[in-house]
Amino acid sequence: MTNDQEHYLQGRVQEYIWQKSADAGISRQRFLQILGTMVSATAIGGVAKPAPAYSQTGVKTKQNKILKPLPPGYISHGQGTLEMNWEAMYGRGYIVPNDWFYVHNRSTPPAFDPSTWRLHIEGTGVSTSCKFTYDEIIAMPSISVTCAIECAANGRRFFEEAYNTPLSGTRWRLGAIGVAEWTGVPLGLLLERAGLKSTAKDVLVEGADLDSLDSKATNKSKFNTVVPISKALADNSLIAYAMNGEPLPPDHGQPCRALFPGWGGNANVKWIERIEVSEMPIYTPWVTEQMVLIGADYPAITPYKGKLITYQNVKSAFELAWPATLSAGSYLLRGRSWSGKGKIVRVEVSLDGGKTWQFARLREPNFPFAWVRWDIEWNPVPGEYFLQARATDNLGNTQSTTVPWNDGGLLYGGVVSHPVTVT
């Protein structure tokens, strides 16, 4: 855990203790701390032009949870999921096109009417409750940020394989990630217009999708996330309304979604309707029960059921089929590596299952909170191979050989062995 996360979690836990102890006469001053974590901002681009509303059309899957036409070669794991095909990314540009971007929809994207949709901002952390129309939001000063959105469960299947233990949830390999250029209004600007108070501590962002935390689908509630005020005010934290120069497609959050670069995918709430700013910590089951690592290596700290998930870790992927079959000859192996905490500065590749390593060439661009493309020559003879890639970011975070188990199969950051048969 980074120092940022330790301070954030410590402050929230102390606030929780104070809340539970107030009736016993424990002073507020003793427990109240101002969150000091600041997230470095990396905004790319300038003012974007307002875009017209996006009509909700497309080809639906059998489950009726994905509206966009499905590109060839993509992997569906069930209702509402679409995994990016890494082989299809070979030779493609830095940005993932909208139609190729991975999808994880808990429900069918809600209908959007620009004339009636409103974004509500309320809570004790602002002076005035207010609401904004879609036209008002797209007319505000905006920026564009190039960054990744990655599901916290990306790589879940590798936990199953490493521990020979099945897990519930989508069995992603490494395709639950995509990099796009997101355009929107800085969240801090919206909060300022609502009269943000200096005493504000937490920000809850709520979407329109209803879901349940239990397998029986009882007690449904609107999906939400909570971030500290420091993250909400970071220069690159947005309420995004455009993706790769187009209005947000329905599957990716139309009309607006939250964007918190570097944090797990759950934080980037889609189809947002409401923002609550509070002077006290906010705890919701979506955060305390789902956005946590639960296991022997992650002791629970009340009210969380495990270690709170914020930033994503370091991962790498080859732009190859899984498993891959190639003919003997000369190849330019390509892949991509990324980190939720910074930018990648080094990628090492092993062509012999981890026995020896060599540096890959890094290709520009290389944005923090996004990814870097890399390549290396390979001249294999017929046989069975396990290719590995190991990346390191500018903070020294690197991929490990093993990863401690957690019950949700979240944040797999280990080195992956990619099977390749050469004929």
PyMOL commands that set and color helices and strands:
alter all, ss='L'
color gray80, all
select helices_A, chain A and resi 3-24+28-31+86-89+98-100+134-138+156-163+187-193+229-232+250-252+265-267+285-290
alter helices_A, ss='H'
color red, helices_A
select strands_A, chain A and resi 81-82+103-104+118-122+130-133+143-150+177-186+202-211+221-228+238-243+246-247+257-259+272-278+292-293+307-308+315-318+324-326+331-338+344-350+358-359+361-366+371-378+383-393+418-422
alter strands_A, ss='S'
color yellow, strands_A
deselect
rebuild
show_as cartoon
